[in-house]
Amino acid sequence: RADEGLKALGIDLDGEFAELAAEIPVTTDHSRRWGAGVRRLAEAFAALGLDPEPTPKFGDYSRCRRCGRCVLGCPAGAKWDARRLLDEARAKGAKVRTGWTVDSLVTGTRRVAGVRARRGLRHAVFEADVVVLAAGGFGTPAILERSGISCDSRLFVDPVLCVAARLDGARLDREISMPFIIRRDGYIISPYMDWLSFFFHPAWRFPACDIVPLMIKIADEDKGKVGAGGIEKSLTERDRRRLAEGAGICGDILERIGAPRKSHFLGMINAGHPGGALPAGSGPEPFHDRRLPPNVWVADASLIPSALGLPPMLTVMAMAKRVARSL
Ligand SMILES: Cc1cc2nc3c(=O)[nH]c(=O)nc-3n(C[C@H](O)[C@H](O)[C@H](O)COP(=O)(O)OP(=O)(O)OC[C@H]3O[C@@H](n4cnc5c(N)ncnc54)[C@H](O)[C@@H]3O)c2cc1C
């Protein structure tokens, strides 16, 4: 749960979070399955006075085979994911069309009449009384801009940088992704096997089983722009300071577990939490921006008012529940 920014706007999602807690198994039980590598890292953080908290996760971790492929899709089915909600919707009569890319809203009058979409060479209009856009922090602003509605230049992405070291036989590649986090002012640190850097960064040339990776994820300044023309996003001075501070802590931890500083290497900066382009506001309809036609709603991370620097999924779902209620 990461809704401080929403609370500051007077938006209380306690009811929605309580519903989610009843519907989705959220657990820290996975901590019983941590291997020696994760436990050693947790001890090193604790010894430096940095309090490692097991990360709450969706799912049933008694099924986890510790294959370390959490972010690539879970072959054991331990992770809960939103396909279960789609199954429920289908059972209640919803038709789910996959593989279609929404291009724009069908505008004309004050209300929209549906969406224009394409699938390969096929083009279609899907008529609708109400349209709920949930194409994510990059996708939704692009659809809106193609429909003549511009969003705010307040894109954030929660940039990520991994600091890693070689330690033979560490086997962090077989661990649950982000088993614990430590929180600092404006960023978190967590063990995280950065497959992107492993496959594409020349410094990550060691066997995966011998790499100890620590991830820094920052709450960045919301100064980016996303629209139909693409994405503009750079790190600001404050973002760089946060990454550098986090990298210093990661260096201390890696040294503490036996990897000398000269053996440390960095990953590629990447990001997976885009949002903020149509932020929730205060007032009677905080999740219905006045730029939107009356029968168009947004229900995704675009609504988050500022970078969280934390996993946002539960908060996105809580906001989506409130939007569903407002339709
Ligand atoms: C590798 C990775 C790991 C992550 N791990 C976690 C985690 O452990 N916990 C956590 O809380 N968060 C995690 N996140 C972040 C989380 O996935 C996102 O914050 C969250 O999914 C955002 O929800 P959303 O509804 O805004 O967008 P999304 O979940 O991205 O959904 C948008 C959907 O719309 C589709 N789409 C986009 N454009 C169009 C279009 N024009 N037409 C039709 N469909 C379109 C996309 O394909 C996508 O399926 C992770 C992200 C990444 C990249």
The ligand as a Tripos MOL2 file, in Angstrom:
@<TRIPOS>MOLECULE
LIG
   53    58     1     0     0
SMALL
NO_CHARGES

@<TRIPOS>ATOM
      1 C1          9.6150   -6.2360  -14.5740 C.3       1 LIG1
      2 C2          8.5970   -5.5520  -13.7060 C.ar      1 LIG1
      3 C3          8.3400   -6.0460  -12.4360 C.ar      1 LIG1
      4 C4          7.3940   -5.4280  -11.6270 C.ar      1 LIG1
      5 N1          7.1500   -5.9340  -10.3800 N.ar      1 LIG1
      6 C5          6.2310   -5.3620   -9.5980 C.ar      1 LIG1
      7 C6          5.9340   -5.8830   -8.3140 C.ar      1 LIG1
      8 O1          6.5150   -6.8850   -7.8790 O.2       1 LIG1
      9 N2          4.9880   -5.2590   -7.5550 N.ar      1 LIG1
     10 C7          4.3300   -4.1410   -7.9940 C.ar      1 LIG1
     11 O2          3.4880   -3.5990   -7.2640 O.2       1 LIG1
     12 N3          4.5990   -3.6260   -9.2110 N.ar      1 LIG1
     13 C8          5.5160   -4.2060  -10.0200 C.ar      1 LIG1
     14 N4          5.7750   -3.6830  -11.2550 N.ar      1 LIG1
     15 C9          5.0230   -2.4900  -11.6780 C.3       1 LIG1
     16 C10         3.6140   -2.8660  -12.0940 C.3       1 LIG1
     17 O3          3.6500   -3.9210  -13.0470 O.3       1 LIG1
     18 C11         2.9320   -1.6440  -12.7020 C.3       1 LIG1
     19 O4          3.0920   -0.5260  -11.8720 O.3       1 LIG1
     20 C12         1.4510   -1.9170  -12.8700 C.3       1 LIG1
     21 O5          1.2460   -3.0720  -13.6780 O.3       1 LIG1
     22 C13         0.7920   -0.7160  -13.5090 C.3       1 LIG1
     23 O6         -0.5500   -1.0270  -13.7660 O.3       1 LIG1
     24 P1         -1.3180   -0.2980  -14.9300 P.3       1 LIG1
     25 O7         -2.6950   -0.8260  -14.8830 O.co2     1 LIG1
     26 O8         -1.0830    1.1660  -14.8350 O.co2     1 LIG1
     27 O9         -0.6040   -0.7420  -16.2930 O.3       1 LIG1
     28 P2         -0.2160   -2.1590  -16.8760 P.3       1 LIG1
     29 O10        -0.2860   -3.2330  -15.8460 O.co2     1 LIG1
     30 O11         1.0700   -1.9430  -17.6110 O.co2     1 LIG1
     31 O12        -1.3840   -2.4720  -17.8990 O.3       1 LIG1
     32 C14        -1.5320   -1.7940  -19.1060 C.3       1 LIG1
     33 C15        -1.9380   -2.7940  -20.1720 C.3       1 LIG1
     34 O13        -2.4170   -2.0870  -21.3110 O.3       1 LIG1
     35 C16        -1.8410   -2.6290  -22.4780 C.3       1 LIG1
     36 N5         -1.8040   -1.5460  -23.4850 N.ar      1 LIG1
     37 C17        -0.9460   -0.5010  -23.5800 C.ar      1 LIG1
     38 N6         -1.2680    0.2840  -24.6190 N.ar      1 LIG1
     39 C18        -2.3660   -0.2720  -25.1850 C.ar      1 LIG1
     40 C19        -3.1650    0.0730  -26.3010 C.ar      1 LIG1
     41 N7         -2.9130    1.1610  -27.0400 N.pl3     1 LIG1
     42 N8         -4.2090   -0.7370  -26.6230 N.ar      1 LIG1
     43 C20        -4.4900   -1.8530  -25.8820 C.ar      1 LIG1
     44 N9         -3.7590   -2.2290  -24.8100 N.ar      1 LIG1
     45 C21        -2.7130   -1.4390  -24.4640 C.ar      1 LIG1
     46 C22        -0.4720   -3.1200  -22.0460 C.3       1 LIG1
     47 O14        -0.0110   -4.1170  -22.9330 O.3       1 LIG1
     48 C23        -0.7830   -3.6640  -20.6500 C.3       1 LIG1
     49 O15        -1.2290   -4.9970  -20.7250 O.3       1 LIG1
     50 C24         6.7080   -4.2870  -12.0880 C.ar      1 LIG1
     51 C25         6.9600   -3.7940  -13.3710 C.ar      1 LIG1
     52 C26         7.8940   -4.4190  -14.1730 C.ar      1 LIG1
     53 C27         8.1360   -3.8720  -15.5590 C.3       1 LIG1
@<TRIPOS>BOND
     1     1     2 1
     2     2     3 ar
     3     2    52 ar
     4     3     4 ar
     5     4     5 ar
     6     4    50 ar
     7     5     6 ar
     8     6     7 ar
     9     6    13 1
    10     7     8 2
    11     7     9 ar
    12     9    10 ar
    13    10    11 2
    14    10    12 ar
    15    12    13 ar
    16    13    14 ar
    17    14    15 1
    18    14    50 ar
    19    15    16 1
    20    16    17 1
    21    16    18 1
    22    18    19 1
    23    18    20 1
    24    20    21 1
    25    20    22 1
    26    22    23 1
    27    23    24 1
    28    24    25 2
    29    24    26 1
    30    24    27 1
    31    27    28 1
    32    28    29 2
    33    28    30 1
    34    28    31 1
    35    31    32 1
    36    32    33 1
    37    33    34 1
    38    33    48 1
    39    34    35 1
    40    35    36 1
    41    35    46 1
    42    36    37 ar
    43    36    45 ar
    44    37    38 ar
    45    38    39 ar
    46    39    40 ar
    47    39    45 ar
    48    40    41 1
    49    40    42 ar
    50    42    43 ar
    51    43    44 ar
    52    44    45 ar
    53    46    47 1
    54    46    48 1
    55    48    49 1
    56    50    51 ar
    57    51    52 ar
    58    52    53 1
@<TRIPOS>SUBSTRUCTURE
     1 LIG1         1 GROUP 0 **** ****
